[in-house]
Structure formats: structure tokens, C-alpha cells
Amino acid sequence: MNRPSDVVVVGGGVIGCAVAYYAAKRGLGVTLIDRPKRGRATSASAGGLWPLGESVGLGCGVIFYKAMAGLGTLPDGVHGPGQLPRSFLDFALQSNGMFPSLAAELRDVGGIDFEFERTSLLFLMYDEGDVTFAKPLWERCPCGQGLTEWLTPEELAKAEPAVTREVRGALRFHGDDQVNPYRLADAYRASARHLGATVVTHTEVTGLRIDSGRVTAVETAAGDFPCGVVVNAAGAWAPEVGRMAGLEIPVRPVRGQIVGTETLPNVLSACLSTTDCYLAQKQHGEVIIGSTTEEAGYEVGVTPAAMKALSAGAVRAVPFLKDVRVKRVWSGLRPGTPDELPILGPVEVLAGYLNACGHFRTGILTSPLTGLLIAEMIAGDPLSFPAEPFLLSRFSQVEGAAEA
Ligand SMILES: Cc1cc2nc3c(=O)[nH]c(=O)nc-3n(C[C@H](O)[C@H](O)[C@H](O)COP(=O)(O)OP(=O)(O)OC[C@H]3O[C@@H](n4cnc5c(N)ncnc54)[C@H](O)[C@@H]3O)c2cc1C
């Protein structure tokens, strides 16, 4: 039997690490247990902090293209790109606003710089359809005035000389920035450790012990870990952990494929979104080109068709890329939910259990506020953001089924 903790966090991706950090910062006794599975999302992410772009449906150029091209019905299981509800935009903006101070905080506490960069996001308008899409966003941005800027082709050429001249202009989303996602998770984890959290790696959680309607311990091959609260932060595998407690968690894996170029000199100041793909040059010089949105179960391969389509989209946006080498390609599994919102907080039927899963395309962006909220819930403190829009109970039929 291992030492009891106030909280055991299941899953060591960016969400589990953020929860561990904020809980440890509150003085709680924390154990984080992770078994790295192929396709875990944090290791695959582009690291975009795009609250505006994601909220208005620009996150993944490929699905955007399919919808805008008027294919009518999207292929089975492919969603979006709809505008997400106001509650999500507010949640995402508040989380995004935490990054500048978080960067300094995690550098001080854990000694890791997660490479926060103020880049903004530019939506490139190739044709009239793009202009028609972008204009209302510029005129009536759901975030209010001041965060969007219309760039003429000349202004775009001046701001981003490497971008194609075959454009009608661009819409800039100020405040849509980026980080290095792996370093962010590392920074949370190192900081949590520094504050006393125990990190148990390469260990699978195989069961939850429940006594009198309350979770009392987490079961692993390395023994049981007694706890006051368990947090399900298992990403695309959250349903497995939920089932250990008799809960149906409506999370599914949604594959995203990415192409990464060789290290390049500085060619892009902003992150770019187009109807084909998005592009983000990271601090280390690679340009990340993403991403597909596919229902492929837990299969984590990459496909030649996707690599070709993403590469073509990138060259269309930044012609100079046709002469550079691809360094690596990969895919990861987003924890998708039916309404694209995360699932956070308690469930009525089980005490000592909290969800922190279903972060779909925005888990990097929403990790700080998720971590903070879950830590506040564990400590019984007032919440920094209302949890109602994100509770599992919004899928009332699903929870009803679990209760039955
Ligand atoms: C291609 C791609 C691009 C993306 N780009 C962005 C972006 O630009 N910006 C953004 O904000 N988000 C982006 N995302 C989404 C973001 O990466 C995810 O929302 C986020 O990483 C989810 O984090 P997580 O910790 O919930 O899941 P994960 O990172 O998958 O972590 C879950 C962890 O739990 C572990 N685990 C599962 N079951 C168990 C068990 N039983 N016992 C122990 N451990 C277990 C897993 O192995 C894994 O380590 C992207 C995702 C993909 C795939």
C-alpha cells in the first residue's frame, strides 16, 4: 500500500500535469500516475493558444475547407467547424490570459521555460468565400472590438514577407499566441514535483476502489494508492478510467496528423490558418503544419494522402516551403467530445471523483484554467470560472444511463 494522497491524478498529459501543479500549489498532497500511451495528445500538439481562432472554427484548416467547399454533409463523424458557445470563448480567453504570468511562474518554480511567444494568428483569405467568412468576424467579433485586425494584401506582405501574394488579405486575431506544448507539460510536472507532488511514471491505473459511493483508492500493478479524490485526466482514454467507476464518459479519440519541417531560419512571425491547414513556426525553427481531424479509433499512423494535402496547403500559403525538407511526421489522439467542450468537475453519483478530460483541440490553451478550477474544486474553494457548462451532467441521458 502506498502513502495516502489528498488527490491522485490519472494521466500525465498537459491536463493531468496542470491539475497536479495547481493542486500542489494549494498545499494538497498530490500523486500523479501516468502510463504513456501511443498517440497521447500532448506529445502531438502544435502548441497553439488560439482562443479566438478555435472559437470561431479556424482550428483545423482541413475540416474548415471541407465545410466551406460546400460538400454539404461532412463525412461521417467529422464535425465543425461551428462557432463554439460563448461560455467556451470566455473560458478559453480567461485561460489564455493566464499564460504570461504562468511562464514566469513555472520558470521560477520548476526551472523550465515553455517558450511562450506572442505571435497572433492570421487567417489568410484566398478567395471571396474566405472574405465572406471573415468579414462578419471582423465586424462583430464575439470577443469585442480590438482583438481583430483586417490586413490588406500589401499590409500582409509587409508583415509576413514569406506568405504568398495570391491572397485577398488576412484577418489577424491578436492574443492568439503559441507555446512549446511538450515543455509546457514538463514545466507543470517539474513545478508540481518541486512543490511536493509524487510522480509515478510508466504505471497504468487498472481500477478504482469504491467504498460506500466514494472513491477511496486507485489500483495499479505497483499497488493501491489511497486518496481523497481521484481526477480522471486520461485524455482519449478517459472512458476506460470512467468505466472503472461505472461512468460513461463520452470522449472519443480524434486523430490529428502533422508535418514538421527541418529547422529553418525565422520565416514566420505569426501563426497562420488557411482553409487547407495551419502553420506555426516554433522557437526551435521547425514549421509545424497541421492538421487532420479524423475518426480513426486509436490508430495512430500517418497517411500519405494527409501528408500530401497538408504539405500542398503549406506550400500554397508559404511558397518558399516547397524547397525545404520534412523532418518528421506524426499523429496524436485528441480527446473529442460530442459538443467539443471539455468535461470538468464532479458527477452526482460518485463522491471523490472529478473529470478533467475531453479537451479536444484546445487542451494546451485551456490547461491553466482547467488545472486551477480542479484544484479549487478539490480544496472546496470558490471557483474562478463557473463549471456548469462543462459538467458531465450536460449529457443527461448519458449520465442517466450510467446511473441505471
Ligand atoms: C495533432 C494535434 C494538434 C493539436 N494542437 C493543439 C493546439 O495547437 N493547441 C491546443 O490547445 N491543443 C491542441 N491539441 C489538443 C491538445 O493536444 C489536447 O487537448 C491535450 O493535449 C489533451 O491533454 P490530456 O492531458 O487530456 O491528454 P493526453 O495528452 O493524451 O494525456 C493523457 C495521458 O493519460 C495517460 N493514460 C491514459 N490512461 C491511463 C491509465 N489507465 N493509467 C495511466 N495513465 C493513463 C496517457 O498515456 C497520457 O499520457 C492538439 C492535438 C493534436 C492531436
The ligand as a Gaussian input file, in Angstrom:
#p B3LYP/6-31G(d) Opt

LIG

0 1
 C       -2.351000      16.976000     -33.894000
 C       -2.843000      17.727000     -32.701000
 C       -2.659000      19.102000     -32.631000
 C       -3.122000      19.824000     -31.538000
 N       -2.894000      21.163000     -31.476000
 C       -3.327000      21.868000     -30.398000
 C       -3.045000      23.252000     -30.295000
 O       -2.428000      23.837000     -31.169000
 N       -3.488000      23.903000     -29.181000
 C       -4.188000      23.284000     -28.181000
 O       -4.563000      23.933000     -27.211000
 N       -4.445000      21.968000     -28.252000
 C       -4.028000      21.261000     -29.332000
 N       -4.300000      19.924000     -29.420000
 C       -5.131000      19.309000     -28.388000
 C       -4.321000      19.027000     -27.146000
 O       -3.094000      18.431000     -27.510000
 C       -5.134000      18.117000     -26.229000
 O       -6.398000      18.690000     -25.967000
 C       -4.407000      17.907000     -24.901000
 O       -3.087000      17.514000     -25.117000
 C       -5.133000      16.871000     -24.069000
 O       -4.313000      16.606000     -22.971000
 P       -4.648000      15.429000     -21.965000
 O       -3.676000      15.533000     -20.867000
 O       -6.095000      15.441000     -21.662000
 O       -4.434000      14.102000     -22.836000
 P       -3.070000      13.341000     -23.218000
 O       -2.007000      14.278000     -23.582000
 O       -3.449000      12.306000     -24.210000
 O       -2.640000      12.669000     -21.859000
 C       -3.379000      11.621000     -21.250000
 C       -2.379000      10.776000     -20.513000
 O       -3.058000       9.803000     -19.736000
 C       -2.363000       8.577000     -19.875000
 N       -3.261000       7.490000     -19.501000
 C       -4.398000       7.106000     -20.134000
 N       -4.968000       6.087000     -19.476000
 C       -4.182000       5.818000     -18.410000
 C       -4.234000       4.865000     -17.364000
 N       -5.230000       3.960000     -17.261000
 N       -3.248000       4.861000     -16.435000
 C       -2.239000       5.761000     -16.511000
 N       -2.126000       6.676000     -17.492000
 C       -3.092000       6.710000     -18.429000
 C       -1.960000       8.589000     -21.342000
 O       -0.981000       7.669000     -21.676000
 C       -1.458000      10.011000     -21.474000
 O       -0.127000      10.121000     -21.060000
 C       -3.801000      19.162000     -30.488000
 C       -3.958000      17.767000     -30.528000
 C       -3.470000      17.058000     -31.612000
 C       -3.620000      15.567000     -31.630000

